[in-house]
């Protein structure tokens, strides 16, 4: 399921990162890689703050839909 559907505060394992090649590369550089753990910290107006690789990252809903857990 996409990252936008997970519960806040619950750690999830990343299964797949979709999107175009440049989008996937951008997300991989931020730490969104298959097998990695991601936790949604908060969601405000569709934008999400997530914890990935001990860093907090803000991503939009369109990007979060490309991250499958």
HTML snippet that shows the backbone in 3Dmol.js (N, CA, C, O; Angstrom):
<script src="https://3Dmol.org/build/3Dmol-min.js"></script>
<div id="view" style="width:600px;height:400px;position:relative"></div>
<script>
const pdb = `
ATOM      1  N   UNK A   1       0.845  -1.181   0.000  1.00  0.00           N
ATOM      2  CA  UNK A   1       0.000   0.000   0.000  1.00  0.00           C
ATOM      3  C   UNK A   1       0.893   1.248   0.000  1.00  0.00           C
ATOM      4  O   UNK A   1       2.036   1.193   0.455  1.00  0.00           O
ATOM      5  N   UNK A   2       0.379   2.354  -0.502  1.00  0.00           N
ATOM      6  CA  UNK A   2       1.190   3.574  -0.534  1.00  0.00           C
ATOM      7  C   UNK A   2       1.403   4.154   0.858  1.00  0.00           C
ATOM      8  O   UNK A   2       0.617   3.911   1.774  1.00  0.00           O
ATOM      9  N   UNK A   3       2.462   4.912   0.999  1.00  0.00           N
ATOM     10  CA  UNK A   3       2.833   5.510   2.286  1.00  0.00           C
ATOM     11  C   UNK A   3       1.728   6.404   2.832  1.00  0.00           C
ATOM     12  O   UNK A   3       1.629   6.589   4.045  1.00  0.00           O
ATOM     13  N   UNK A   4       0.900   6.958   1.961  1.00  0.00           N
ATOM     14  CA  UNK A   4      -0.163   7.864   2.412  1.00  0.00           C
ATOM     15  C   UNK A   4      -1.237   7.149   3.227  1.00  0.00           C
ATOM     16  O   UNK A   4      -2.047   7.810   3.878  1.00  0.00           O
ATOM     17  N   UNK A   5      -1.265   5.819   3.208  1.00  0.00           N
ATOM     18  CA  UNK A   5      -2.320   5.070   3.897  1.00  0.00           C
ATOM     19  C   UNK A   5      -1.880   4.463   5.229  1.00  0.00           C
ATOM     20  O   UNK A   5      -2.687   3.805   5.887  1.00  0.00           O
ATOM     21  N   UNK A   6      -0.644   4.660   5.643  1.00  0.00           N
ATOM     22  CA  UNK A   6      -0.168   4.034   6.881  1.00  0.00           C
ATOM     23  C   UNK A   6      -0.558   4.868   8.099  1.00  0.00           C
ATOM     24  O   UNK A   6      -0.871   6.053   7.981  1.00  0.00           O
ATOM     25  N   UNK A   7      -0.533   4.234   9.265  1.00  0.00           N
ATOM     26  CA  UNK A   7      -0.855   4.924  10.507  1.00  0.00           C
ATOM     27  C   UNK A   7       0.348   5.743  10.974  1.00  0.00           C
ATOM     28  O   UNK A   7       1.500   5.352  10.787  1.00  0.00           O
ATOM     29  N   UNK A   8       0.052   6.870  11.577  1.00  0.00           N
ATOM     30  CA  UNK A   8       1.099   7.745  12.104  1.00  0.00           C
ATOM     31  C   UNK A   8       1.784   7.061  13.286  1.00  0.00           C
ATOM     32  O   UNK A   8       1.123   6.514  14.168  1.00  0.00           O
ATOM     33  N   UNK A   9       3.121   7.098  13.291  1.00  0.00           N
ATOM     34  CA  UNK A   9       3.905   6.537  14.379  1.00  0.00           C
ATOM     35  C   UNK A   9       4.225   5.063  14.243  1.00  0.00           C
ATOM     36  O   UNK A   9       4.913   4.504  15.097  1.00  0.00           O
ATOM     37  N   UNK A  10       3.746   4.420  13.194  1.00  0.00           N
ATOM     38  CA  UNK A  10       3.960   2.979  13.005  1.00  0.00           C
ATOM     39  C   UNK A  10       5.091   2.755  11.998  1.00  0.00           C
ATOM     40  O   UNK A  10       4.979   3.189  10.851  1.00  0.00           O
ATOM     41  N   UNK A  11       6.174   2.092  12.399  1.00  0.00           N
ATOM     42  CA  UNK A  11       7.259   1.829  11.439  1.00  0.00           C
ATOM     43  C   UNK A  11       6.822   0.865  10.333  1.00  0.00           C
ATOM     44  O   UNK A  11       6.121  -0.113  10.591  1.00  0.00           O
ATOM     45  N   UNK A  12       7.240   1.150   9.111  1.00  0.00           N
ATOM     46  CA  UNK A  12       6.889   0.324   7.958  1.00  0.00           C
ATOM     47  C   UNK A  12       8.144   0.036   7.139  1.00  0.00           C
ATOM     48  O   UNK A  12       9.066   0.849   7.079  1.00  0.00           O
ATOM     49  N   UNK A  13       8.158  -1.133   6.512  1.00  0.00           N
ATOM     50  CA  UNK A  13       9.267  -1.516   5.639  1.00  0.00           C
ATOM     51  C   UNK A  13       8.917  -1.092   4.214  1.00  0.00           C
ATOM     52  O   UNK A  13       7.817  -1.368   3.735  1.00  0.00           O
ATOM     53  N   UNK A  14       9.845  -0.426   3.540  1.00  0.00           N
ATOM     54  CA  UNK A  14       9.631   0.010   2.168  1.00  0.00           C
ATOM     55  C   UNK A  14       9.754  -1.195   1.242  1.00  0.00           C
ATOM     56  O   UNK A  14      10.783  -1.871   1.232  1.00  0.00           O
ATOM     57  N   UNK A  15       8.712  -1.463   0.467  1.00  0.00           N
ATOM     58  CA  UNK A  15       8.714  -2.586  -0.471  1.00  0.00           C
ATOM     59  C   UNK A  15       9.215  -2.164  -1.843  1.00  0.00           C
ATOM     60  O   UNK A  15       9.976  -2.891  -2.481  1.00  0.00           O
ATOM     61  N   UNK A  16       8.785  -0.973  -2.301  1.00  0.00           N
ATOM     62  CA  UNK A  16       9.136  -0.523  -3.641  1.00  0.00           C
ATOM     63  C   UNK A  16       9.018   0.991  -3.715  1.00  0.00           C
ATOM     64  O   UNK A  16       8.154   1.593  -3.076  1.00  0.00           O
ATOM     65  N   UNK A  17       9.893   1.595  -4.500  1.00  0.00           N
ATOM     66  CA  UNK A  17       9.824   3.024  -4.772  1.00  0.00           C
ATOM     67  C   UNK A  17       9.540   3.179  -6.261  1.00  0.00           C
ATOM     68  O   UNK A  17      10.346   2.774  -7.099  1.00  0.00           O
ATOM     69  N   UNK A  18       8.387   3.769  -6.588  1.00  0.00           N
ATOM     70  CA  UNK A  18       7.970   3.903  -7.969  1.00  0.00           C
ATOM     71  C   UNK A  18       8.268   5.283  -8.527  1.00  0.00           C
ATOM     72  O   UNK A  18       8.971   6.083  -7.910  1.00  0.00           O
ATOM     73  N   UNK A  19       7.724   5.546  -9.698  1.00  0.00           N
ATOM     74  CA  UNK A  19       7.911   6.842 -10.334  1.00  0.00           C
ATOM     75  C   UNK A  19       8.957   6.793 -11.427  1.00  0.00           C
ATOM     76  O   UNK A  19       9.506   5.737 -11.743  1.00  0.00           O
ATOM     77  N   UNK A  20       9.225   7.970 -12.003  1.00  0.00           N
ATOM     78  CA  UNK A  20      10.238   8.067 -13.047  1.00  0.00           C
ATOM     79  C   UNK A  20      11.627   7.879 -12.459  1.00  0.00           C
ATOM     80  O   UNK A  20      11.816   7.946 -11.245  1.00  0.00           O
ATOM     81  N   UNK A  21      12.599   7.640 -13.339  1.00  0.00           N
ATOM     82  CA  UNK A  21      13.974   7.362 -12.900  1.00  0.00           C
ATOM     83  C   UNK A  21      14.530   8.481 -12.025  1.00  0.00           C
ATOM     84  O   UNK A  21      15.130   8.205 -10.985  1.00  0.00           O
ATOM     85  N   UNK A  22      14.343   9.738 -12.426  1.00  0.00           N
ATOM     86  CA  UNK A  22      14.892  10.842 -11.632  1.00  0.00           C
ATOM     87  C   UNK A  22      14.191  10.965 -10.284  1.00  0.00           C
ATOM     88  O   UNK A  22      14.820  11.355  -9.300  1.00  0.00           O
ATOM     89  N   UNK A  23      12.898  10.641 -10.218  1.00  0.00           N
ATOM     90  CA  UNK A  23      12.170  10.659  -8.943  1.00  0.00           C
ATOM     91  C   UNK A  23      12.695   9.569  -8.023  1.00  0.00           C
ATOM     92  O   UNK A  23      12.926   9.811  -6.838  1.00  0.00           O
ATOM     93  N   UNK A  24      12.884   8.366  -8.563  1.00  0.00           N
ATOM     94  CA  UNK A  24      13.404   7.255  -7.747  1.00  0.00           C
ATOM     95  C   UNK A  24      14.802   7.571  -7.225  1.00  0.00           C
ATOM     96  O   UNK A  24      15.105   7.314  -6.060  1.00  0.00           O
ATOM     97  N   UNK A  25      15.644   8.123  -8.076  1.00  0.00           N
ATOM     98  CA  UNK A  25      17.005   8.462  -7.665  1.00  0.00           C
ATOM     99  C   UNK A  25      16.989   9.512  -6.550  1.00  0.00           C
ATOM    100  O   UNK A  25      17.751   9.411  -5.588  1.00  0.00           O
ATOM    101  N   UNK A  26      16.119  10.518  -6.683  1.00  0.00           N
ATOM    102  CA  UNK A  26      15.978  11.555  -5.667  1.00  0.00           C
ATOM    103  C   UNK A  26      15.566  10.952  -4.323  1.00  0.00           C
ATOM    104  O   UNK A  26      16.134  11.280  -3.282  1.00  0.00           O
ATOM    105  N   UNK A  27      14.560  10.058  -4.362  1.00  0.00           N
ATOM    106  CA  UNK A  27      14.091   9.425  -3.125  1.00  0.00           C
ATOM    107  C   UNK A  27      15.149   8.513  -2.517  1.00  0.00           C
ATOM    108  O   UNK A  27      15.290   8.455  -1.296  1.00  0.00           O
ATOM    109  N   UNK A  28      15.895   7.798  -3.363  1.00  0.00           N
ATOM    110  CA  UNK A  28      16.971   6.944  -2.851  1.00  0.00           C
ATOM    111  C   UNK A  28      18.039   7.774  -2.152  1.00  0.00           C
ATOM    112  O   UNK A  28      18.585   7.348  -1.134  1.00  0.00           O
ATOM    113  N   UNK A  29      18.340   8.945  -2.683  1.00  0.00           N
ATOM    114  CA  UNK A  29      19.322   9.824  -2.051  1.00  0.00           C
ATOM    115  C   UNK A  29      18.845  10.323  -0.693  1.00  0.00           C
ATOM    116  O   UNK A  29      19.657  10.627   0.181  1.00  0.00           O
ATOM    117  N   UNK A  30      17.527  10.409  -0.516  1.00  0.00           N
ATOM    118  CA  UNK A  30      16.967  10.815   0.774  1.00  0.00           C
ATOM    119  C   UNK A  30      16.921   9.651   1.765  1.00  0.00           C
ATOM    120  O   UNK A  30      16.728   9.863   2.963  1.00  0.00           O
ATOM    121  N   UNK A  31      17.100   8.412   1.266  1.00  0.00           N
ATOM    122  CA  UNK A  31      17.095   7.243   2.140  1.00  0.00           C
ATOM    123  C   UNK A  31      15.930   6.301   1.928  1.00  0.00           C
ATOM    124  O   UNK A  31      15.807   5.304   2.639  1.00  0.00           O
ATOM    125  N   UNK A  32      15.062   6.600   0.952  1.00  0.00           N
ATOM    126  CA  UNK A  32      13.914   5.732   0.664  1.00  0.00           C
ATOM    127  C   UNK A  32      14.359   4.605  -0.259  1.00  0.00           C
ATOM    128  O   UNK A  32      14.263   4.726  -1.481  1.00  0.00           O
ATOM    129  N   UNK A  33      14.846   3.506   0.323  1.00  0.00           N
ATOM    130  CA  UNK A  33      15.308   2.358  -0.449  1.00  0.00           C
ATOM    131  C   UNK A  33      14.523   1.118  -0.021  1.00  0.00           C
ATOM    132  O   UNK A  33      14.066   1.031   1.119  1.00  0.00           O
ATOM    133  N   UNK A  34      14.370   0.168  -0.930  1.00  0.00           N
ATOM    134  CA  UNK A  34      13.663  -1.073  -0.618  1.00  0.00           C
ATOM    135  C   UNK A  34      14.334  -1.763   0.557  1.00  0.00           C
ATOM    136  O   UNK A  34      15.558  -1.887   0.609  1.00  0.00           O
ATOM    137  N   UNK A  35      13.508  -2.210   1.504  1.00  0.00           N
ATOM    138  CA  UNK A  35      14.023  -2.875   2.704  1.00  0.00           C
ATOM    139  C   UNK A  35      14.281  -1.914   3.850  1.00  0.00           C
ATOM    140  O   UNK A  35      14.488  -2.347   4.984  1.00  0.00           O
ATOM    141  N   UNK A  36      14.271  -0.613   3.575  1.00  0.00           N
ATOM    142  CA  UNK A  36      14.484   0.385   4.624  1.00  0.00           C
ATOM    143  C   UNK A  36      13.219   0.598   5.444  1.00  0.00           C
ATOM    144  O   UNK A  36      12.127   0.195   5.042  1.00  0.00           O
ATOM    145  N   UNK A  37      13.380   1.229   6.585  1.00  0.00           N
ATOM    146  CA  UNK A  37      12.250   1.504   7.474  1.00  0.00           C
ATOM    147  C   UNK A  37      11.861   2.973   7.373  1.00  0.00           C
ATOM    148  O   UNK A  37      12.719   3.856   7.355  1.00  0.00           O
ATOM    149  N   UNK A  38      10.566   3.219   7.310  1.00  0.00           N
ATOM    150  CA  UNK A  38      10.052   4.586   7.265  1.00  0.00           C
ATOM    151  C   UNK A  38       8.890   4.693   8.252  1.00  0.00           C
ATOM    152  O   UNK A  38       8.054   3.793   8.339  1.00  0.00           O
ATOM    153  N   UNK A  39       8.845   5.810   8.998  1.00  0.00           N
ATOM    154  CA  UNK A  39       7.784   6.053   9.959  1.00  0.00           C
ATOM    155  C   UNK A  39       7.177   7.422   9.686  1.00  0.00           C
ATOM    156  O   UNK A  39       7.898   8.416   9.601  1.00  0.00           O
ATOM    157  N   UNK A  40       5.866   7.477   9.548  1.00  0.00           N
ATOM    158  CA  UNK A  40       5.187   8.758   9.360  1.00  0.00           C
ATOM    159  C   UNK A  40       5.067   9.435  10.721  1.00  0.00           C
ATOM    160  O   UNK A  40       4.512   8.863  11.658  1.00  0.00           O
ATOM    161  N   UNK A  41       5.590  10.659  10.825  1.00  0.00           N
ATOM    162  CA  UNK A  41       5.549  11.399  12.081  1.00  0.00           C
ATOM    163  C   UNK A  41       4.289  12.254  12.156  1.00  0.00           C
ATOM    164  O   UNK A  41       3.612  12.283  13.184  1.00  0.00           O
ATOM    165  N   UNK A  42       3.976  12.952  11.059  1.00  0.00           N
ATOM    166  CA  UNK A  42       2.755  13.753  11.031  1.00  0.00           C
ATOM    167  C   UNK A  42       2.312  13.976   9.597  1.00  0.00           C
ATOM    168  O   UNK A  42       3.075  13.786   8.650  1.00  0.00           O
ATOM    169  N   UNK A  43       1.049  14.389   9.464  1.00  0.00           N
ATOM    170  CA  UNK A  43       0.482  14.680   8.154  1.00  0.00           C
ATOM    171  C   UNK A  43      -0.346  15.949   8.280  1.00  0.00           C
ATOM    172  O   UNK A  43      -1.267  16.027   9.093  1.00  0.00           O
ATOM    173  N   UNK A  44      -0.006  16.939   7.466  1.00  0.00           N
ATOM    174  CA  UNK A  44      -0.710  18.220   7.501  1.00  0.00           C
ATOM    175  C   UNK A  44      -1.085  18.600   6.073  1.00  0.00           C
ATOM    176  O   UNK A  44      -0.208  18.823   5.238  1.00  0.00           O
ATOM    177  N   UNK A  45      -2.365  18.673   5.793  1.00  0.00           N
ATOM    178  CA  UNK A  45      -2.835  19.077   4.478  1.00  0.00           C
ATOM    179  C   UNK A  45      -2.329  18.210   3.339  1.00  0.00           C
ATOM    180  O   UNK A  45      -2.102  18.701   2.233  1.00  0.00           O
ATOM    181  N   UNK A  46      -2.153  16.926   3.603  1.00  0.00           N
ATOM    182  CA  UNK A  46      -1.676  16.022   2.564  1.00  0.00           C
ATOM    183  C   UNK A  46      -0.167  15.887   2.518  1.00  0.00           C
ATOM    184  O   UNK A  46       0.348  14.899   1.995  1.00  0.00           O
ATOM    185  N   UNK A  47       0.552  16.864   3.057  1.00  0.00           N
ATOM    186  CA  UNK A  47       2.012  16.756   3.134  1.00  0.00           C
ATOM    187  C   UNK A  47       2.388  15.956   4.360  1.00  0.00           C
ATOM    188  O   UNK A  47       1.724  16.031   5.393  1.00  0.00           O
ATOM    189  N   UNK A  48       3.461  15.187   4.239  1.00  0.00           N
ATOM    190  CA  UNK A  48       3.842  14.289   5.328  1.00  0.00           C
ATOM    191  C   UNK A  48       5.257  14.585   5.816  1.00  0.00           C
ATOM    192  O   UNK A  48       6.135  14.952   5.035  1.00  0.00           O
ATOM    193  N   UNK A  49       5.457  14.420   7.113  1.00  0.00           N
ATOM    194  CA  UNK A  49       6.802  14.435   7.681  1.00  0.00           C
ATOM    195  C   UNK A  49       7.084  13.006   8.101  1.00  0.00           C
ATOM    196  O   UNK A  49       6.351  12.423   8.900  1.00  0.00           O
ATOM    197  N   UNK A  50       8.158  12.447   7.554  1.00  0.00           N
ATOM    198  CA  UNK A  50       8.487  11.054   7.828  1.00  0.00           C
ATOM    199  C   UNK A  50       9.902  10.950   8.384  1.00  0.00           C
ATOM    200  O   UNK A  50      10.749  11.813   8.152  1.00  0.00           O
ATOM    201  N   UNK A  51      10.128   9.879   9.117  1.00  0.00           N
ATOM    202  CA  UNK A  51      11.448   9.593   9.658  1.00  0.00           C
ATOM    203  C   UNK A  51      12.028   8.440   8.853  1.00  0.00           C
ATOM    204  O   UNK A  51      11.479   7.338   8.850  1.00  0.00           O
ATOM    205  N   UNK A  52      13.139   8.696   8.170  1.00  0.00           N
ATOM    206  CA  UNK A  52      13.797   7.670   7.379  1.00  0.00           C
ATOM    207  C   UNK A  52      15.302   7.796   7.604  1.00  0.00           C
ATOM    208  O   UNK A  52      15.865   8.883   7.474  1.00  0.00           O
ATOM    209  N   UNK A  53      15.949   6.684   7.940  1.00  0.00           N
ATOM    210  CA  UNK A  53      17.392   6.666   8.211  1.00  0.00           C
ATOM    211  C   UNK A  53      17.794   7.745   9.215  1.00  0.00           C
ATOM    212  O   UNK A  53      18.739   8.496   8.976  1.00  0.00           O
ATOM    213  N   UNK A  54      17.081   7.821  10.330  1.00  0.00           N
ATOM    214  CA  UNK A  54      17.361   8.765  11.415  1.00  0.00           C
ATOM    215  C   UNK A  54      17.305  10.225  10.984  1.00  0.00           C
ATOM    216  O   UNK A  54      17.921  11.078  11.623  1.00  0.00           O
ATOM    217  N   UNK A  55      16.580  10.525   9.914  1.00  0.00           N
ATOM    218  CA  UNK A  55      16.395  11.906   9.465  1.00  0.00           C
ATOM    219  C   UNK A  55      14.914  12.164   9.256  1.00  0.00           C
ATOM    220  O   UNK A  55      14.164  11.277   8.849  1.00  0.00           O
ATOM    221  N   UNK A  56      14.504  13.396   9.541  1.00  0.00           N
ATOM    222  CA  UNK A  56      13.122  13.786   9.278  1.00  0.00           C
ATOM    223  C   UNK A  56      13.075  14.446   7.915  1.00  0.00           C
ATOM    224  O   UNK A  56      13.860  15.349   7.623  1.00  0.00           O
ATOM    225  N   UNK A  57      12.140  13.987   7.071  1.00  0.00           N
ATOM    226  CA  UNK A  57      12.021  14.480   5.702  1.00  0.00           C
ATOM    227  C   UNK A  57      10.559  14.849   5.457  1.00  0.00           C
ATOM    228  O   UNK A  57       9.655  14.098   5.823  1.00  0.00           O
ATOM    229  N   UNK A  58      10.331  16.006   4.837  1.00  0.00           N
ATOM    230  CA  UNK A  58       8.979  16.415   4.453  1.00  0.00           C
ATOM    231  C   UNK A  58       8.782  16.066   2.980  1.00  0.00           C
ATOM    232  O   UNK A  58       9.607  16.413   2.134  1.00  0.00           O
ATOM    233  N   UNK A  59       7.688  15.381   2.683  1.00  0.00           N
ATOM    234  CA  UNK A  59       7.380  15.017   1.295  1.00  0.00           C
ATOM    235  C   UNK A  59       5.911  15.313   1.010  1.00  0.00           C
ATOM    236  O   UNK A  59       5.078  15.299   1.917  1.00  0.00           O
ATOM    237  N   UNK A  60       5.607  15.577  -0.238  1.00  0.00           N
ATOM    238  CA  UNK A  60       4.239  15.832  -0.653  1.00  0.00           C
ATOM    239  C   UNK A  60       3.474  14.534  -0.846  1.00  0.00           C
ATOM    240  O   UNK A  60       4.052  13.448  -0.910  1.00  0.00           O
ATOM    241  N   UNK A  61       2.156  14.678  -0.936  1.00  0.00           N
ATOM    242  CA  UNK A  61       1.295  13.510  -1.085  1.00  0.00           C
ATOM    243  C   UNK A  61       1.582  12.769  -2.387  1.00  0.00           C
ATOM    244  O   UNK A  61       1.527  11.539  -2.417  1.00  0.00           O
ATOM    245  N   UNK A  62       1.891  13.498  -3.468  1.00  0.00           N
ATOM    246  CA  UNK A  62       2.160  12.856  -4.757  1.00  0.00           C
ATOM    247  C   UNK A  62       3.407  11.981  -4.691  1.00  0.00           C
ATOM    248  O   UNK A  62       3.441  10.902  -5.283  1.00  0.00           O
ATOM    249  N   UNK A  63       4.427  12.437  -3.977  1.00  0.00           N
ATOM    250  CA  UNK A  63       5.648  11.635  -3.803  1.00  0.00           C
ATOM    251  C   UNK A  63       5.377  10.456  -2.864  1.00  0.00           C
ATOM    252  O   UNK A  63       5.845   9.346  -3.114  1.00  0.00           O
ATOM    253  N   UNK A  64       4.625  10.693  -1.789  1.00  0.00           N
ATOM    254  CA  UNK A  64       4.339   9.628  -0.818  1.00  0.00           C
ATOM    255  C   UNK A  64       3.554   8.482  -1.463  1.00  0.00           C
ATOM    256  O   UNK A  64       3.684   7.331  -1.049  1.00  0.00           O
ATOM    257  N   UNK A  65       2.742   8.795  -2.472  1.00  0.00           N
ATOM    258  CA  UNK A  65       1.994   7.740  -3.158  1.00  0.00           C
ATOM    259  C   UNK A  65       2.892   6.830  -3.984  1.00  0.00           C
ATOM    260  O   UNK A  65       2.490   5.718  -4.326  1.00  0.00           O
ATOM    261  N   UNK A  66       4.100   7.281  -4.311  1.00  0.00           N
ATOM    262  CA  UNK A  66       5.039   6.481  -5.093  1.00  0.00           C
ATOM    263  C   UNK A  66       5.859   5.529  -4.211  1.00  0.00           C
ATOM    264  O   UNK A  66       6.548   4.648  -4.724  1.00  0.00           O
ATOM    265  N   UNK A  67       5.784   5.707  -2.894  1.00  0.00           N
ATOM    266  CA  UNK A  67       6.522   4.865  -1.947  1.00  0.00           C
ATOM    267  C   UNK A  67       5.570   3.806  -1.409  1.00  0.00           C
ATOM    268  O   UNK A  67       4.616   4.120  -0.698  1.00  0.00           O
ATOM    269  N   UNK A  68       5.837   2.539  -1.756  1.00  0.00           N
ATOM    270  CA  UNK A  68       4.972   1.446  -1.345  1.00  0.00           C
ATOM    271  C   UNK A  68       5.571   0.710  -0.153  1.00  0.00           C
ATOM    272  O   UNK A  68       6.759   0.385  -0.145  1.00  0.00           O
ATOM    273  N   UNK A  69       4.737   0.449   0.858  1.00  0.00           N
ATOM    274  CA  UNK A  69       5.192  -0.253   2.059  1.00  0.00           C
ATOM    275  C   UNK A  69       4.386  -1.521   2.246  1.00  0.00           C
ATOM    276  O   UNK A  69       4.613  -2.261   3.204  1.00  0.00           O
TER     277      UNK A  69
END
`;
const viewer = $3Dmol.createViewer("view");
viewer.addModel(pdb, "pdb");
viewer.setStyle({}, {cartoon: {color: "spectrum"}});
viewer.zoomTo();
viewer.render();
</script>
